[in-house]
Amino acid sequence: MSGAESAAAAEAMHALDSRMLAFADAALSYSLDRVRLDPPPLDDTSTLSELVATVGDTVRSGPRDPLEVFALFTEHLAPACISVDHPLFLSFVPGAPTEASVLFDLVVSASNIYGGSWLEGAGAVYAENQALRWLADLAGLPPSAGGVFVAGGTAGNLSALVAARSRWRRRAGGSMDRVRPIVVASAGAHSSVVQATRVMDADVVDLPTDERRRAPGRPVAEVVAALSDEDRRRVCAVVATAGTTNLGVIDDLTACADLAAALDTWFHVDGAYGAAALCAQSARPLFVGIERADSLIVDPHKWLFAPYDCCALVYRDTLEARLAHTQHAEYLEVLDQDGSGADEGWNPADLAHHLSRRARGLPFWFSLAVHGTDAYAAAMERTLEVSRFAADEIRRSDHVELVVEPALSILVFRRLGWATADYERWSARMLEEGRAFVVPTSHDGETVLRACIVNPRTSEAHMSDLIESLR
Ligand SMILES: *Cc1c(COP(=O)(O)O)cnc(C)c1O
């Protein structure tokens, strides 16, 4: 390319020319149509060879018409992604973002706000913090509480535990600097907790659970006594789960907080899935003890009607998080705050393991401000109501039975007389027919079904049909 040619090519890359404007229309109307679909098609997954055959190589040295590339997405790529917001997507933990949150996500994308520092993103951080405050208030945390939106529960758990370890080492005044920390967590804890301990080179001590799979299954004094003196000093955090991913079990948060207090250590609550239900009056009593957390997480992209990716990480005291996570570099010094009463908020970058960040809490904030928190409580109650209905329907039916009593909106149940292959065949057929996406899980080595309801559009009729389809 000549100098003039490369200048023209560079210019074209940031130009809103007629072709790009045509794409703008297509992008906006596609987005609006996608939001309007009720329900969206379930769609399906795809194999690599199918996509190689239908889509092929897309990236070339020269330009392509944006509408032509967009058609690859609308015709081949998007249909090869299962719709998480379909009312019968009940596998894993789905999501059901509100129209307001999805549309505002477009605005956030167009604005490309840097959400890492107060200096650069004050307006966005201010709004995100109000959404975080709502969550902190629901949990009963003090005014000192604050936090940040990170990509997911995995990032949230790691960042919280790194802050816990930092406080543990600091308090030990150097004596623990070369000692491996211990994280105490129940076997029902999410895989990301164990993953975090691997990253941190920490050991995990399993917290026993009771017959309902709640931790701690034994009196706190016994759990403490089971640890050696040396191990007791190595504990940097106790992790409780407020809604386990496989069974939906909520640990005894008061007893877990007592355990953390007895060990004089950090108390972290992983509520990535379940803590969303704090906004429902009917579920609140299950969470007693959460107000004693040093940190907690909840994923609005799961059960708080926000799009990916969005995990709220809230600390009792942001100071501990800042001491652990603030990055220091010559070019970052201008962002440092001394906490001497300056009229500024904190830098979100300083509260987790990251620096650059999208203002990913804004879609959640916008929807919360538009609909009001009462609407969130009502939508949450609706999902709980349908979950209770489905549990009753399973109790009433003679071909299925509950494996554990549901606490929130996860139903674990078996089809009497079925083996693993039967569950797999049924699950594959339901997806193929575009009816439902429900994959089996296992419980004590037995293949069983698991349905997680987070979508207010999932109805009683949907659940009856699903249970009938298992006959
Ligand atoms: C989903 C989940 C996580 C992980 O969250 P991601 O957002 O998927 O990283 C952690 N803990 C629990 C209890 C979860 O349900």
The ligand as a Tripos MOL2 file, in Angstrom:
@<TRIPOS>MOLECULE
LIG
   15    15     1     0     0
SMALL
NO_CHARGES

@<TRIPOS>ATOM
      1 C1        -22.3520  -19.6790   38.9300 C.3       1 LIG1
      2 C2        -21.6830  -19.7410   40.2390 C.ar      1 LIG1
      3 C3        -20.3640  -19.3040   40.4000 C.ar      1 LIG1
      4 C4        -19.5140  -18.8790   39.2480 C.3       1 LIG1
      5 O1        -20.0310  -17.7700   38.6270 O.3       1 LIG1
      6 P1        -19.6230  -17.3800   37.1300 P.3       1 LIG1
      7 O2        -20.3360  -16.0910   36.9620 O.co2     1 LIG1
      8 O3        -20.1330  -18.4790   36.2490 O.co2     1 LIG1
      9 O4        -18.1410  -17.2670   37.0930 O.co2     1 LIG1
     10 C5        -19.8370  -19.2920   41.6670 C.ar      1 LIG1
     11 N1        -20.5550  -19.7150   42.7240 N.ar      1 LIG1
     12 C6        -21.8150  -20.1640   42.6000 C.ar      1 LIG1
     13 C7        -22.5560  -20.6070   43.8250 C.3       1 LIG1
     14 C8        -22.4220  -20.1940   41.3510 C.ar      1 LIG1
     15 O5        -23.6850  -20.6460   41.2300 O.3       1 LIG1
@<TRIPOS>BOND
     1     1     2 1
     2     2     3 ar
     3     2    14 ar
     4     3     4 1
     5     3    10 ar
     6     4     5 1
     7     5     6 1
     8     6     7 2
     9     6     8 1
    10     6     9 1
    11    10    11 ar
    12    11    12 ar
    13    12    13 1
    14    12    14 ar
    15    14    15 1
@<TRIPOS>SUBSTRUCTURE
     1 LIG1         1 GROUP 0 **** ****
